[in-house]
Amino acid sequence: MESSESQNSTTTDESQTSTKKDNSPKTSPPSSRRQKWWLALSLLLLLLAGGGGFALWRVLQSGSSPPATAQQKPRATPVKLQEVETSTVVESSQYVGNLNAQQEIILRPKTEGRVTQVLVSAGEVVEQGTPILELSPERSQAEVEAAKARVQAAREARNNARAELQALQAELKSAAAEVKLQKEEFRRVKFLVSQGAQSQQQLDQARRNLEAAQSTLNAAQQRVQAARSSLEQANATLAQAQANAQAARTDLQDKNVVAPISGEVGDIPVKIGDYVAVGDNLTTITQNQTLELRLSIPIDRANQLRRGLPVELSSAGGERTLATGQISFVASRANPNTQTILAKARFPNREGELRDQQKVQARVIWDKQPGILVPTTAISRLGGQTFVFVASKPSQSQQQEQQGQQGQQGQQGKEQLVARQKPVELGGIQDNRYQVLSGLEPGQTIVTSGIMSLTDGAAIMPAPQGSSTQKPQPQ
């Protein structure tokens, strides 16, 4: 810009000078010509000074910059590291089924009637014997009272018949004693008559007395027999009256529908004023304190299946554990069609989270033993083989390269690690972790994140502060 303006200025001056030359005399003063030359020389020196400074700055910059190869060297990849530890490896099997309540009763009326009261609410927990519904009880109560009166009358008649029998039995006993006495008297008189001590007339009198006593005894026996028959009839009448009263009381109790077991009341589809018949569904009572799950176990697990095995229960989607129970029953024979063995597991429901007919996942735990578990994020696959990256110290040549990179070393202040790809043999999966059967040892450090961007021997560094994984010691 400076040079251009100076040239324009020079051109303008020259034009003005040319114009002046035309209007002035042919010869110009020497001082004006020297000023023009000094101005042009000054402009030239300024241009040379600016270009040289720029060139010098470029040379100094190029000398202080690192070589292109050093700038292009890859930096260490930040990753999360985890030390391999011995964990508990669980051998288990997953099953799906529906929970069953320990006991469930459907309440149905034993007599017809109209609903007069609903005494509980759906979902309420009740004890055995708690009234649930009441059906119109007026007529049944009157029948019970009448039956009670008939029982009382029959009882009084029975008591009278018993008292009369007792009196007649006393008379019979007295008549029997009299007969015995007259028989002795008759034998005595008969002996005396044979000895001539008494007359035949006295013997005849003794015979008549004996016969009269025997007649009295026979009459007493007949009256006792009749009294016994009357008492039996009175007892039968009382029993019938009592049976009628019991039937009336039972009918009255049937009008009051009570809970046959303790449990939770289900939905109540009837309301006050509804007329119900025998067999109609009134509600349900369910015991949810303990629930049961039926499991069909493959027959090849028969040697491991036994009572007391732990079973973990989770929701149908497996999001969280609901309860822990154990095998409570194992069938003695297999199903011939499915070749499975029926087993039942029981689960306590103290918190009330489980429901009858709830669909759940059950994990039967067959065995527990020590082993190595690694996160699924640490596993890479290549050509059908599984690998993990183990964090190791760099080789001697890599250490020398690191020492040459003073700029990077100065910034981080930490020794760099490298990722070594190592093949492993995997077992089952447990809580998003694979069991490692071979290829790893406790104490080694593995990479658990960023493995997709790693290659064998790649430089790595622990993730920055704030990461959930701290840097373990390198192997």
RABEL-V741940 format. One record per residue. N is the residue number from 1. RES is the residue in one small letter. SS is DSSP state (H for helix, E for strand, C for the rest). Layout:
N_RES_SS, N_RES_SS
//
This chain:
1_m_C, 2_e_H, 3_s_H, 4_s_H, 5_e_H, 6_s_H, 7_q_H, 8_n_H, 9_s_H, 10_t_H, 11_t_H, 12_t_H, 13_d_H, 14_e_H, 15_s_H, 16_q_H, 17_t_H, 18_s_H, 19_t_H, 20_k_H, 21_k_H, 22_d_H, 23_n_H, 24_s_C, 25_p_C, 26_k_C, 27_t_C, 28_s_C, 29_p_C, 30_p_H, 31_s_H, 32_s_H, 33_r_H, 34_r_H, 35_q_H, 36_k_H, 37_w_H, 38_w_H, 39_l_H, 40_a_H, 41_l_H, 42_s_H, 43_l_H, 44_l_H, 45_l_H, 46_l_H, 47_l_H, 48_l_H, 49_a_H, 50_g_H, 51_g_H, 52_g_H, 53_g_H, 54_f_H, 55_a_H, 56_l_H, 57_w_H, 58_r_H, 59_v_H, 60_l_H, 61_q_H, 62_s_H, 63_g_H, 64_s_H, 65_s_C, 66_p_C, 67_p_C, 68_a_H, 69_t_H, 70_a_H, 71_q_H, 72_q_C, 73_k_C, 74_p_C, 75_r_C, 76_a_C, 77_t_E, 78_p_E, 79_v_E, 80_k_C, 81_l_E, 82_q_E, 83_e_E, 84_v_C, 85_e_C, 86_t_E, 87_s_E, 88_t_E, 89_v_E, 90_v_E, 91_e_E, 92_s_E, 93_s_E, 94_q_E, 95_y_E, 96_v_E, 97_g_E, 98_n_E, 99_l_E, 100_n_E, 101_a_E, 102_q_E, 103_q_E, 104_e_E, 105_i_E, 106_i_E, 107_l_E, 108_r_E, 109_p_C, 110_k_C, 111_t_C, 112_e_C, 113_g_E, 114_r_E, 115_v_E, 116_t_E, 117_q_E, 118_v_E, 119_l_C, 120_v_C, 121_s_C, 122_a_C, 123_g_C, 124_e_C, 125_v_E, 126_v_E, 127_e_C, 128_q_C, 129_g_C, 130_t_C, 131_p_E, 132_i_E, 133_l_E, 134_e_E, 135_l_E, 136_s_C, 137_p_C, 138_e_H, 139_r_H, 140_s_H, 141_q_H, 142_a_H, 143_e_H, 144_v_H, 145_e_H, 146_a_H, 147_a_H, 148_k_H, 149_a_H, 150_r_H, 151_v_H, 152_q_H, 153_a_H, 154_a_H, 155_r_H, 156_e_H, 157_a_H, 158_r_H, 159_n_H, 160_n_H, 161_a_H, 162_r_H, 163_a_H, 164_e_H, 165_l_H, 166_q_H, 167_a_H, 168_l_H, 169_q_H, 170_a_H, 171_e_H, 172_l_H, 173_k_H, 174_s_H, 175_a_H, 176_a_H, 177_a_H, 178_e_H, 179_v_H, 180_k_H, 181_l_H, 182_q_H, 183_k_H, 184_e_H, 185_e_H, 186_f_H, 187_r_H, 188_r_H, 189_v_H, 190_k_H, 191_f_H, 192_l_H, 193_v_H, 194_s_H, 195_q_H, 196_g_C, 197_a_C, 198_q_C, 199_s_C, 200_q_H, 201_q_H, 202_q_H, 203_l_H, 204_d_H, 205_q_H, 206_a_H, 207_r_H, 208_r_H, 209_n_H, 210_l_H, 211_e_H, 212_a_H, 213_a_H, 214_q_H, 215_s_H, 216_t_H, 217_l_H, 218_n_H, 219_a_H, 220_a_H, 221_q_H, 222_q_H, 223_r_H, 224_v_H, 225_q_H, 226_a_H, 227_a_H, 228_r_H, 229_s_H, 230_s_H, 231_l_H, 232_e_H, 233_q_H, 234_a_H, 235_n_H, 236_a_H, 237_t_H, 238_l_H, 239_a_H, 240_q_H, 241_a_H, 242_q_H, 243_a_H, 244_n_H, 245_a_H, 246_q_H, 247_a_H, 248_a_H, 249_r_H, 250_t_H, 251_d_H, 252_l_H, 253_q_H, 254_d_H, 255_k_H, 256_n_E, 257_v_E, 258_v_E, 259_a_C, 260_p_C, 261_i_C, 262_s_C, 263_g_E, 264_e_E, 265_v_E, 266_g_C, 267_d_C, 268_i_C, 269_p_C, 270_v_C, 271_k_C, 272_i_C, 273_g_C, 274_d_C, 275_y_E, 276_v_E, 277_a_C, 278_v_C, 279_g_C, 280_d_C, 281_n_E, 282_l_E, 283_t_E, 284_t_E, 285_i_E, 286_t_E, 287_q_E, 288_n_E, 289_q_E, 290_t_E, 291_l_E, 292_e_E, 293_l_E, 294_r_E, 295_l_E, 296_s_E, 297_i_E, 298_p_E, 299_i_H, 300_d_H, 301_r_H, 302_a_C, 303_n_C, 304_q_C, 305_l_C, 306_r_C, 307_r_C, 308_g_C, 309_l_C, 310_p_E, 311_v_E, 312_e_E, 313_l_E, 314_s_E, 315_s_E, 316_a_C, 317_g_C, 318_g_C, 319_e_C, 320_r_C, 321_t_E, 322_l_E, 323_a_E, 324_t_E, 325_g_E, 326_q_E, 327_i_E, 328_s_E, 329_f_E, 330_v_E, 331_a_E, 332_s_E, 333_r_E, 334_a_E, 335_n_C, 336_p_C, 337_n_C, 338_t_C, 339_q_C, 340_t_E, 341_i_E, 342_l_E, 343_a_E, 344_k_E, 345_a_E, 346_r_E, 347_f_E, 348_p_E, 349_n_C, 350_r_C, 351_e_C, 352_g_C, 353_e_C, 354_l_C, 355_r_C, 356_d_C, 357_q_C, 358_q_C, 359_k_E, 360_v_E, 361_q_E, 362_a_E, 363_r_E, 364_v_E, 365_i_E, 366_w_E, 367_d_E, 368_k_E, 369_q_E, 370_p_E, 371_g_E, 372_i_E, 373_l_E, 374_v_E, 375_p_E, 376_t_H, 377_t_H, 378_a_H, 379_i_C, 380_s_E, 381_r_E, 382_l_E, 383_g_C, 384_g_C, 385_q_E, 386_t_E, 387_f_E, 388_v_E, 389_f_E, 390_v_E, 391_a_E, 392_s_E, 393_k_E, 394_p_C, 395_s_C, 396_q_H, 397_s_H, 398_q_H, 399_q_H, 400_q_H, 401_e_H, 402_q_H, 403_q_H, 404_g_H, 405_q_C, 406_q_H, 407_g_H, 408_q_H, 409_q_H, 410_g_H, 411_q_H, 412_q_H, 413_g_C, 414_k_C, 415_e_C, 416_q_C, 417_l_E, 418_v_E, 419_a_E, 420_r_E, 421_q_E, 422_k_E, 423_p_E, 424_v_C, 425_e_E, 426_l_E, 427_g_E, 428_g_E, 429_i_E, 430_q_E, 431_d_C, 432_n_C, 433_r_E, 434_y_E, 435_q_E, 436_v_E, 437_l_E, 438_s_E, 439_g_C, 440_l_C, 441_e_C, 442_p_C, 443_g_C, 444_q_C, 445_t_E, 446_i_E, 447_v_E, 448_t_C, 449_s_C, 450_g_C, 451_i_H, 452_m_H, 453_s_H, 454_l_C, 455_t_C, 456_d_C, 457_g_C, 458_a_E, 459_a_E, 460_i_E, 461_m_E, 462_p_E, 463_a_C, 464_p_C, 465_q_C, 466_g_C, 467_s_C, 468_s_C, 469_t_C, 470_q_C, 471_k_C, 472_p_C, 473_q_C, 474_p_C, 475_q_C
//
